[in-house]
Amino acid sequence: MQNTKGEAPLVFRRGFSFFCCLIALLVLPGLCIAQSPTDLETIIDRALAEKLHQNPYWHVLLHYQKQGSGFKSRVDDPNFFLAPDGKKNPQAELLADLQAFFQPWDEDAEKPHAVCRFPARFAWIASQIGDSASAFPVRECPRFEKIYAAMAPDSAVLIFPSAHINSPASMFGHTLLAVEAKGQGRLLANAVNYSAVTGRTWGPIFAYKGLLGGYKGYFSMLPYYDKIQEYSDVSHRDMWEYPLNLTPEELRRMLLHLYELDNIYSDYFFIDENCAFNLLYLLDAARPGANLAGQCPYIAVPVDTIRLAEKGGFLDGPPAYRPSKMTRIEHLRNGLSGKEKKQALEIAQGEAPPESALYKIKTLEKQARVLDLAAETASYRYTRKVLSKEDYTQRYRSILAARSGLGRRESSPVPQPAAPDSGHLSSKVWAGGGANDGEAVCRLGWRPLFHGFDDNPKGYEKGAQIKVLNASVDYFPEKGRVDLHQVDLLDIFSLALRDAVFKSLSWRVETGFRQMIDPDGGQGAAYVFNMGGGISKDLGPLGLCYALAEADFAATPGWDMGYGAGPGLRTGLLADPAPWLRLRLEGKGTRYLLGDDHTALTGLMESVIATSQNTGFHAQALFQRSRDFSNTELNLSFQIYF
């Protein structure tokens, strides 16, 4: 083959090309290794240079809070940390996690790889160190990805079951999340719940351990329809569903963090580290920079979760209302006569056939309503285990068969009450003045928690009072004297309706200090403890009337024996004639038989006028008589909630 002048032979050119390729194969990988951060030391240097251990999002993932000059995690399970001092040392935990993330995958290891234990931490660290993340030998958790794909999350909803005052763990309400899948209804959503594992514990021990963190709290996930049955059908609790505006990326970050918290416990405190507080960490993990947990008040009330979520821009429109079975029954009974209500109850109890409604009730609309009420009542009796499954199934089917013969009848929907977040805030201060037995007096008060009959009822459970550390002092300007007027350490009052369907009992328990009449007619501070039980009845527009038999104990150095104990009777009426007005009348008599032997009588009239969601006036007239002496107090105060 001929060559032109200056052109290299073909064989030489091919050999030179081969030589260049060989050099490239041998040298370039070494150059890449020399220029790319492929070792653990380089990654650690990068993480420390970026100060990732000081990043607020790292503190969210580890639940760190500021404590003195350092930090401490609110998670108490040692399995949540890889560093020995990881609970109090964010930097040590970061370094321990990086070392664990850099370990190769071992199929035979007893514990899952660190990336599968803490995928949220790994995903965030990888996003912060950029290209350096490619050096990690394991870059995702197959188990989480499988769970995530099966869940197919599309949206999330913040759920608030209303307060259940007859359950100490739920008397302030509750919050949980529901994660909805693509193309499925809300009933099939996964409920994310944080709660204490308490077992069966005697009441005082339950309260003691709950206040001091004696229980372990865990996150759990189960079908949302199970929680509806638990709260709405069994516990008579209305539910509010607040849709969240989480993006797909935010939803994934939230579930990554929830995955890390699986089977991890934190000490549960009823007052602060409870369901309301811990749920905020999931929202903070979803949206970096939200800092909802950092804004939570010292006393965490479940409704505050909703308020903080709204403040942080998480809520997406108004809430949906899901009335409880008890609320639906009460709604169906409205508009029916006493005879018609009795007919529905007899059908539900199997004392009359469903067809009896067709010839005893005149109009088709009333017939349909009576049968609907009978069906709901039978279902309620089954959830309360009054009916066996066999009896319920047979009776329910026969009621539905009779009801279907009437055709479709539009029934009015259950009226939606005020949403829980529309009520007043949980803490209150007030200032006012009046007269105490004819002497001018100024009064100042403070209550950190929660709601009473002397508050605007909007957004709160009707007939429920929970006061904690409710305190007030009086100043008498004529004498320049300051007296302790009252301190309610705890005051719980539950007016639960009792009738032919609902068999609940009303009850109260109160302990604290207050002014009581001494044998010489003066007043002195006394420690009091009161508890009782009875019944209450709904009188419709007139309000709730109640009557309770009680036991009283009082101890004060001003009495002859220093203490007194005996039975008492309390009756009253609680009415809300307008959305902005509440009225209360109450009378009480106590016969002290042990210790100081005497009779004490008390009469109370009070009203609350709401001027806004978090302001209002409270007027009170209190009459007391003990032995041969009496005392009258009149007071008007202005209340501010915060």
PABA-840890 format. One record per residue (C-alpha): x, y, z; chain. Coordinates in steps of 0.02 Angstrom, whole numbers. Layout:
((X, Y, Z), A)
...
END
This chain:
((0, 0, 0), A)
((74, 170, -50), A)
((91, 312, 73), A)
((79, 497, 37), A)
((221, 608, 98), A)
((217, 644, 286), A)
((84, 513, 325), A)
((125, 379, 457), A)
((109, 197, 408), A)
((-60, 119, 447), A)
((16, -11, 562), A)
((105, 125, 662), A)
((-54, 228, 678), A)
((-151, 78, 741), A)
((-14, 35, 866), A)
((-7, 213, 928), A)
((-198, 215, 954), A)
((-190, 52, 1050), A)
((-51, 122, 1159), A)
((-153, 278, 1199), A)
((-305, 174, 1247), A)
((-198, 66, 1360), A)
((-127, 220, 1446), A)
((-302, 287, 1470), A)
((-364, 125, 1548), A)
((-219, 120, 1669), A)
((-199, 303, 1715), A)
((-371, 387, 1709), A)
((-454, 281, 1846), A)
((-311, 327, 1960), A)
((-335, 510, 1917), A)
((-521, 495, 1956), A)
((-484, 412, 2122), A)
((-361, 548, 2165), A)
((-486, 687, 2123), A)
((-650, 616, 2194), A)
((-691, 606, 2380), A)
((-711, 418, 2392), A)
((-658, 382, 2572), A)
((-745, 402, 2739), A)
((-620, 530, 2802), A)
((-659, 648, 2659), A)
((-846, 631, 2689), A)
((-825, 666, 2875), A)
((-719, 819, 2836), A)
((-854, 880, 2718), A)
((-993, 852, 2846), A)
((-896, 943, 2982), A)
((-852, 1085, 2864), A)
((-1038, 1106, 2825), A)
((-1074, 1096, 3013), A)
((-1215, 972, 2982), A)
((-1224, 929, 3167), A)
((-1280, 1110, 3199), A)
((-1410, 1110, 3062), A)
((-1588, 1131, 3132), A)
((-1650, 989, 3022), A)
((-1525, 869, 3101), A)
((-1596, 920, 3269), A)
((-1772, 885, 3203), A)
((-1725, 710, 3146), A)
((-1647, 671, 3315), A)
((-1780, 767, 3415), A)
((-1646, 873, 3500), A)
((-1698, 1017, 3611), A)
((-1590, 1151, 3689), A)
((-1542, 1109, 3868), A)
((-1429, 1232, 3958), A)
((-1273, 1253, 3853), A)
((-1302, 1091, 3758), A)
((-1437, 981, 3684), A)
((-1539, 831, 3734), A)
((-1651, 721, 3628), A)
((-1830, 693, 3682), A)
((-1816, 514, 3619), A)
((-1770, 397, 3762), A)
((-1746, 231, 3672), A)
((-1557, 194, 3662), A)
((-1587, 104, 3497), A)
((-1620, 273, 3417), A)
((-1437, 321, 3435), A)
((-1276, 246, 3368), A)
((-1155, 349, 3472), A)
((-1144, 307, 3658), A)
((-1179, 490, 3700), A)
((-1289, 521, 3547), A)
((-1437, 573, 3654), A)
((-1343, 729, 3710), A)
((-1210, 751, 3576), A)
((-1271, 795, 3399), A)
((-1095, 794, 3327), A)
((-1048, 624, 3400), A)
((-1210, 551, 3332), A)
((-1177, 624, 3159), A)
((-1001, 547, 3153), A)
((-1064, 379, 3216), A)
((-1201, 378, 3083), A)
((-1077, 422, 2944), A)
((-964, 279, 2995), A)
((-1112, 159, 2999), A)
((-1177, 220, 2830), A)
((-1007, 185, 2753), A)
((-1010, 1, 2802), A)
((-1039, -125, 2661), A)
((-1203, -221, 2648), A)
((-1202, -384, 2746), A)
((-1347, -501, 2712), A)
((-1302, -608, 2864), A)
((-1295, -465, 2990), A)
((-1411, -478, 3141), A)
((-1464, -297, 3125), A)
((-1512, -207, 2964), A)
((-1388, -92, 2883), A)
((-1384, 85, 2954), A)
((-1459, 154, 2794), A)
((-1609, 41, 2826), A)
((-1617, 90, 3009), A)
((-1609, 277, 2979), A)
((-1654, 313, 2798), A)
((-1713, 491, 2835), A)
((-1545, 537, 2911), A)
((-1452, 458, 2765), A)
((-1560, 543, 2633), A)
((-1534, 713, 2713), A)
((-1347, 692, 2737), A)
((-1329, 633, 2557), A)
((-1423, 787, 2497), A)
((-1306, 900, 2596), A)
((-1138, 830, 2540), A)
((-1181, 822, 2354), A)
((-1068, 716, 2243), A)
((-979, 645, 2395), A)
((-1133, 541, 2431), A)
((-1093, 429, 2283), A)
((-953, 351, 2386), A)
((-1074, 267, 2508), A)
((-1082, 80, 2470), A)
((-1270, 74, 2511), A)
((-1378, 215, 2446), A)
((-1557, 163, 2483), A)
((-1660, 49, 2595), A)
((-1748, -87, 2493), A)
((-1869, -124, 2636), A)
((-1927, 56, 2650), A)
((-1944, 72, 2461), A)
((-2053, -83, 2459), A)
((-2164, -17, 2598), A)
((-2173, 154, 2517), A)
((-2223, 79, 2349), A)
((-2358, -26, 2433), A)
((-2429, 125, 2525), A)
((-2427, 233, 2367), A)
((-2450, 390, 2475), A)
((-2539, 534, 2391), A)
((-2596, 650, 2531), A)
((-2609, 667, 2720), A)
((-2744, 725, 2840), A)
((-2727, 789, 3018), A)
((-2862, 709, 3128), A)
((-2934, 778, 3289), A)
((-3051, 663, 3388), A)
((-3142, 772, 3514), A)
((-3112, 762, 3700), A)
((-3172, 608, 3793), A)
((-3181, 668, 3972), A)
((-3224, 497, 4043), A)
((-3054, 433, 3984), A)
((-2910, 516, 4080), A)
((-2789, 491, 3936), A)
((-2906, 577, 3811), A)
((-2992, 711, 3914), A)
((-2902, 849, 3816), A)
((-2935, 770, 3646), A)
((-2811, 684, 3531), A)
((-2721, 710, 3366), A)
((-2662, 586, 3235), A)
((-2624, 580, 3049), A)
((-2704, 484, 2906), A)
((-2599, 448, 2751), A)
((-2707, 420, 2598), A)
((-2657, 315, 2448), A)
((-2685, 356, 2267), A)
((-2858, 307, 2205), A)
((-2922, 251, 2375), A)
((-3047, 329, 2493), A)
((-3006, 401, 2663), A)
((-3075, 251, 2756), A)
((-2936, 145, 2682), A)
((-2800, 267, 2733), A)
((-2662, 221, 2856), A)
((-2681, 304, 3026), A)
((-2520, 364, 3106), A)
((-2544, 372, 3294), A)
((-2433, 412, 3443), A)
((-2493, 351, 3612), A)
((-2436, 283, 3779), A)
((-2433, 98, 3816), A)
((-2518, 96, 3986), A)
((-2601, -73, 4010), A)
((-2733, -81, 4146), A)
((-2684, 33, 4288), A)
((-2780, 95, 4439), A)
((-2835, 276, 4418), A)
((-2720, 369, 4540), A)
((-2568, 268, 4483), A)
((-2618, 302, 4303), A)
((-2620, 490, 4335), A)
((-2458, 485, 4435), A)
((-2362, 388, 4304), A)
((-2436, 490, 4162), A)
((-2384, 655, 4240), A)
((-2207, 595, 4279), A)
((-2168, 503, 4118), A)
((-2194, 329, 4185), A)
((-2261, 261, 4020), A)
((-2176, 231, 3854), A)
((-2249, 313, 3700), A)
((-2238, 234, 3527), A)
((-2290, 277, 3351), A)
((-2402, 150, 3267), A)
((-2489, 130, 3100), A)
((-2655, 42, 3070), A)
((-2807, 61, 2957), A)
((-2899, 225, 2981), A)
((-3068, 139, 2986), A)
((-3011, 50, 3145), A)
((-2979, 219, 3228), A)
((-3149, 281, 3170), A)
((-3231, 132, 3253), A)
((-3128, 159, 3410), A)
((-3160, 345, 3428), A)
((-3325, 379, 3339), A)
((-3424, 220, 3367), A)
((-3362, 161, 3537), A)
((-3300, 317, 3626), A)
((-3436, 438, 3564), A)
((-3306, 560, 3497), A)
((-3338, 673, 3348), A)
((-3191, 681, 3228), A)
((-3122, 826, 3127), A)
((-3015, 795, 2973), A)
((-2897, 936, 2920), A)
((-2819, 906, 2747), A)
((-2633, 947, 2735), A)
((-2549, 1026, 2584), A)
((-2393, 915, 2586), A)
((-2301, 895, 2421), A)
((-2244, 721, 2365), A)
((-2067, 761, 2424), A)
((-2130, 820, 2594), A)
((-2240, 668, 2613), A)
((-2092, 555, 2576), A)
((-1982, 644, 2703), A)
((-2117, 625, 2836), A)
((-2134, 438, 2804), A)
((-1945, 416, 2802), A)
((-1938, 489, 2977), A)
((-2088, 388, 3035), A)
((-1998, 232, 2974), A)
((-1851, 276, 3086), A)
((-1967, 291, 3236), A)
((-2043, 119, 3214), A)
((-2032, 24, 3380), A)
((-1938, 171, 3458), A)
((-2006, 240, 3621), A)
((-2003, 407, 3710), A)
((-2059, 434, 3889), A)
((-2241, 492, 3880), A)
((-2296, 643, 3981), A)
((-2480, 691, 3983), A)
((-2441, 876, 3997), A)
((-2306, 906, 3866), A)
((-2223, 758, 3777), A)
((-2387, 684, 3718), A)
((-2477, 647, 3555), A)
((-2498, 833, 3517), A)
((-2313, 869, 3535), A)
((-2233, 717, 3453), A)
((-2342, 730, 3298), A)
((-2263, 900, 3265), A)
((-2095, 816, 3234), A)
((-2169, 722, 3086), A)
((-2228, 886, 3009), A)
((-2059, 967, 3045), A)
((-1973, 821, 2961), A)
((-2087, 841, 2810), A)
((-2053, 1026, 2789), A)
((-1877, 1085, 2840), A)
((-1881, 1250, 2930), A)
((-2061, 1236, 2993), A)
((-2004, 1222, 3177), A)
((-2178, 1180, 3242), A)
((-2109, 1080, 3389), A)
((-2003, 1229, 3439), A)
((-2157, 1340, 3444), A)
((-2262, 1220, 3547), A)
((-2315, 1291, 3717), A)
((-2242, 1212, 3873), A)
((-2410, 1131, 3904), A)
((-2456, 1040, 3742), A)
((-2642, 1023, 3711), A)
((-2696, 921, 3558), A)
((-2793, 1064, 3480), A)
((-2630, 1164, 3482), A)
((-2564, 1043, 3349), A)
((-2701, 1106, 3233), A)
((-2667, 1288, 3274), A)
((-2480, 1270, 3246), A)
((-2509, 1175, 3083), A)
((-2620, 1318, 3024), A)
((-2494, 1447, 3078), A)
((-2357, 1353, 2985), A)
((-2458, 1348, 2824), A)
((-2490, 1159, 2826), A)
((-2680, 1160, 2818), A)
((-2766, 1148, 2649), A)
((-2943, 1213, 2669), A)
((-3078, 1189, 2802), A)
((-3094, 1027, 2900), A)
((-3217, 888, 2864), A)
((-3333, 840, 3007), A)
((-3365, 658, 3051), A)
((-3501, 647, 3186), A)
((-3494, 505, 3311), A)
((-3627, 372, 3323), A)
((-3692, 457, 3480), A)
((-3707, 624, 3388), A)
((-3799, 540, 3243), A)
((-3921, 459, 3362), A)
((-3955, 623, 3450), A)
((-3983, 707, 3282), A)
((-4108, 574, 3226), A)
((-4203, 590, 3390), A)
((-4225, 777, 3365), A)
((-4396, 810, 3289), A)
((-4471, 645, 3350), A)
((-4603, 636, 3483), A)
((-4579, 538, 3642), A)
((-4690, 400, 3572), A)
((-4588, 389, 3413), A)
((-4423, 382, 3508), A)
((-4492, 242, 3614), A)
((-4547, 148, 3459), A)
((-4372, 159, 3385), A)
((-4294, 98, 3546), A)
((-4413, -50, 3557), A)
((-4368, -100, 3379), A)
((-4181, -84, 3417), A)
((-4201, -191, 3573), A)
((-4302, -324, 3482), A)
((-4458, -288, 3584), A)
((-4557, -240, 3427), A)
((-4540, -293, 3244), A)
((-4474, -162, 3122), A)
((-4640, -169, 3027), A)
((-4728, -94, 3178), A)
((-4660, 76, 3129), A)
((-4755, 64, 2964), A)
((-4927, 56, 3043), A)
((-4897, 152, 3206), A)
((-4813, 303, 3127), A)
((-4919, 408, 3008), A)
((-4801, 495, 2886), A)
((-4672, 410, 2775), A)
((-4539, 534, 2829), A)
((-4565, 493, 3013), A)
((-4570, 306, 2975), A)
((-4402, 319, 2887), A)
((-4328, 422, 3029), A)
((-4388, 300, 3162), A)
((-4312, 153, 3068), A)
((-4149, 248, 3039), A)
((-4143, 286, 3224), A)
((-4178, 103, 3266), A)
((-4037, 46, 3152), A)
((-3912, 169, 3228), A)
((-3966, 122, 3404), A)
((-3947, -64, 3369), A)
((-3774, -32, 3298), A)
((-3729, 70, 3452), A)
((-3788, -68, 3568), A)
((-3680, -192, 3473), A)
((-3523, -83, 3489), A)
((-3558, -71, 3676), A)
((-3571, -262, 3681), A)
((-3752, -258, 3737), A)
((-3800, -361, 3585), A)
((-3713, -518, 3525), A)
((-3651, -522, 3346), A)
((-3786, -647, 3296), A)
((-3929, -547, 3373), A)
((-3863, -385, 3301), A)
((-3842, -454, 3125), A)
((-4017, -526, 3120), A)
((-4099, -373, 3196), A)
((-4002, -248, 3090), A)
((-4045, -338, 2929), A)
((-4229, -344, 2972), A)
((-4229, -156, 3009), A)
((-4142, -118, 2844), A)
((-4265, -229, 2751), A)
((-4412, -131, 2821), A)
((-4323, 32, 2788), A)
((-4287, -11, 2605), A)
((-4472, -32, 2573), A)
((-4497, 153, 2605), A)
((-4382, 203, 2462), A)
((-4252, 339, 2469), A)
((-4292, 476, 2592), A)
((-4175, 623, 2608), A)
((-4132, 656, 2789), A)
((-4059, 817, 2852), A)
((-3871, 809, 2883), A)
((-3802, 818, 3058), A)
((-3771, 1003, 3096), A)
((-3586, 1042, 3102), A)
((-3535, 1121, 3266), A)
((-3393, 1246, 3286), A)
((-3224, 1170, 3244), A)
((-3110, 1137, 3392), A)
((-2978, 1262, 3335), A)
((-3110, 1400, 3335), A)
((-3122, 1394, 3525), A)
((-3025, 1500, 3649), A)
((-2841, 1466, 3683), A)
((-2796, 1355, 3829), A)
((-2723, 1479, 3955), A)
((-2817, 1623, 4035), A)
((-2789, 1778, 4141), A)
((-2924, 1888, 4212), A)
((-2943, 2048, 4312), A)
((-3094, 2126, 4391), A)
((-3176, 2189, 4547), A)
((-3332, 2188, 4652), A)
((-3385, 2169, 4832), A)
((-3355, 2036, 4964), A)
((-3485, 2048, 5102), A)
((-3504, 2233, 5065), A)
((-3316, 2270, 5057), A)
((-3236, 2324, 4893), A)
((-3117, 2197, 4819), A)
((-3004, 2183, 4665), A)
((-2969, 2011, 4594), A)
((-2830, 1944, 4483), A)
((-2825, 1766, 4415), A)
((-2726, 1648, 4305), A)
((-2759, 1475, 4236), A)
((-2632, 1383, 4125), A)
((-2752, 1247, 4071), A)
((-2890, 1212, 3998), A)
((-3078, 1251, 3996), A)
((-3218, 1277, 4121), A)
((-3401, 1318, 4137), A)
((-3347, 1498, 4162), A)
((-3278, 1506, 3983), A)
((-3350, 1530, 3810), A)
((-3409, 1354, 3759), A)
((-3377, 1375, 3572), A)
((-3267, 1235, 3504), A)
((-3268, 1134, 3666), A)
((-3365, 983, 3722), A)
((-3531, 1028, 3798), A)
((-3541, 988, 3983), A)
((-3354, 961, 4010), A)
((-3243, 1059, 4129), A)
((-3056, 1031, 4157), A)
((-2963, 1161, 4258), A)
((-2782, 1140, 4309), A)
((-2695, 1261, 4429), A)
((-2838, 1386, 4421), A)
((-2785, 1523, 4544), A)
((-2845, 1696, 4598), A)
((-2801, 1823, 4731), A)
((-2905, 1963, 4809), A)
((-2846, 2137, 4858), A)
((-2950, 2238, 4982), A)
((-2902, 2421, 4955), A)
((-2989, 2484, 5113), A)
((-2879, 2376, 5224), A)
((-2730, 2354, 5106), A)
((-2746, 2165, 5127), A)
((-2708, 2028, 5000), A)
((-2795, 1860, 5019), A)
((-2782, 1699, 4923), A)
((-2956, 1680, 4851), A)
((-2945, 1510, 4768), A)
((-2823, 1381, 4697), A)
((-2896, 1235, 4601), A)
((-2757, 1109, 4585), A)
((-2875, 1003, 4483), A)
((-3059, 1027, 4445), A)
((-3144, 903, 4327), A)
((-3331, 903, 4298), A)
((-3415, 789, 4171), A)
((-3599, 812, 4130), A)
((-3631, 654, 4030), A)
((-3809, 627, 3970), A)
((-3907, 481, 4037), A)
((-4069, 417, 3960), A)
((-4148, 259, 3891), A)
((-4007, 237, 3763), A)
((-3853, 315, 3843), A)
((-3813, 254, 4018), A)
((-3670, 372, 4060), A)
((-3647, 444, 4234), A)
((-3601, 623, 4273), A)
((-3458, 648, 4394), A)
((-3337, 773, 4466), A)
((-3175, 778, 4565), A)
((-3098, 935, 4638), A)
((-2951, 971, 4751), A)
((-2871, 1135, 4800), A)
((-2883, 1283, 4919), A)
((-3020, 1413, 4944), A)
((-3094, 1534, 5071), A)
((-3222, 1458, 5191), A)
((-3322, 1529, 5337), A)
((-3244, 1503, 5508), A)
((-3345, 1473, 5669), A)
((-3327, 1657, 5717), A)
((-3398, 1717, 5551), A)
((-3232, 1766, 5474), A)
((-3152, 1682, 5324), A)
((-2996, 1576, 5311), A)
((-2905, 1472, 5181), A)
((-2949, 1287, 5183), A)
((-2891, 1135, 5087), A)
((-3041, 1048, 5007), A)
((-3067, 884, 4919), A)
((-3232, 845, 4836), A)
((-3293, 702, 4729), A)
((-3463, 641, 4674), A)
((-3572, 561, 4543), A)
((-3748, 577, 4476), A)
((-3851, 609, 4322), A)
((-3883, 749, 4199), A)
((-4021, 776, 4073), A)
((-4034, 880, 3916), A)
((-4182, 999, 3926), A)
((-4158, 1063, 3749), A)
((-4161, 1253, 3740), A)
((-4161, 1262, 3930), A)
((-3990, 1179, 3941), A)
((-3919, 1038, 4046), A)
((-3985, 1004, 4219), A)
((-3887, 895, 4339), A)
((-3890, 821, 4513), A)
((-3743, 738, 4602), A)
((-3719, 654, 4769), A)
((-3550, 703, 4839), A)
((-3424, 674, 4978), A)
((-3331, 826, 5047), A)
((-3175, 845, 5151), A)
((-3104, 1011, 5213), A)
((-2955, 1050, 5325), A)
((-2921, 1222, 5401), A)
((-2845, 1279, 5566), A)
((-2991, 1401, 5590), A)
((-3115, 1261, 5627), A)
((-3136, 1190, 5802), A)
((-3080, 1015, 5751), A)
((-2966, 1073, 5612), A)
((-3059, 971, 5481), A)
((-3231, 913, 5426), A)
((-3300, 775, 5314), A)
((-3473, 726, 5260), A)
((-3598, 698, 5119), A)
((-3668, 831, 5005), A)
((-3789, 863, 4863), A)
((-3758, 973, 4711), A)
((-3888, 1025, 4582), A)
((-3878, 1148, 4440), A)
((-3922, 1207, 4266), A)
((-3800, 1248, 4125), A)
((-3870, 1341, 3975), A)
((-3803, 1420, 3815), A)
((-3948, 1527, 3752), A)
((-3837, 1613, 3621), A)
((-3668, 1575, 3541), A)
((-3591, 1718, 3640), A)
((-3682, 1689, 3805), A)
((-3671, 1556, 3941), A)
((-3774, 1549, 4101), A)
((-3756, 1439, 4254), A)
((-3856, 1414, 4412), A)
((-3799, 1298, 4550), A)
((-3840, 1254, 4729), A)
((-3746, 1142, 4849), A)
((-3770, 1081, 5026), A)
((-3644, 986, 5134), A)
((-3673, 906, 5304), A)
((-3507, 885, 5394), A)
((-3525, 738, 5513), A)
((-3345, 693, 5549), A)
((-3231, 817, 5635), A)
((-3313, 989, 5640), A)
((-3501, 957, 5647), A)
((-3599, 1086, 5547), A)
((-3695, 1119, 5385), A)
((-3633, 1225, 5239), A)
((-3738, 1294, 5096), A)
((-3679, 1374, 4934), A)
((-3774, 1461, 4794), A)
((-3696, 1516, 4630), A)
((-3755, 1621, 4482), A)
((-3635, 1662, 4341), A)
((-3634, 1715, 4160), A)
((-3503, 1725, 4022), A)
((-3515, 1851, 3881), A)
((-3390, 1819, 3739), A)
((-3329, 1977, 3652), A)
((-3211, 1882, 3535), A)
((-3130, 1711, 3520), A)
((-3005, 1750, 3658), A)
((-3087, 1887, 3761), A)
((-3245, 1902, 3864), A)
((-3330, 1957, 4025), A)
((-3372, 1846, 4173), A)
((-3500, 1897, 4304), A)
((-3526, 1798, 4464), A)
((-3634, 1804, 4620), A)
((-3585, 1682, 4758), A)
((-3682, 1655, 4920), A)
((-3612, 1551, 5065), A)
((-3689, 1505, 5232), A)
((-3607, 1405, 5369), A)
((-3671, 1384, 5547), A)
((-3756, 1551, 5585), A)
((-3651, 1658, 5469), A)
((-3667, 1701, 5286), A)
((-3563, 1789, 5154), A)
((-3603, 1860, 4981), A)
((-3479, 1895, 4841), A)
((-3512, 1995, 4682), A)
((-3379, 2005, 4548), A)
((-3360, 2061, 4368), A)
((-3199, 2021, 4274), A)
((-3126, 2033, 4100), A)
((-3047, 1873, 4033), A)
((-2905, 1857, 3907), A)
((-2851, 1690, 3833), A)
((-2677, 1656, 3766), A)
END
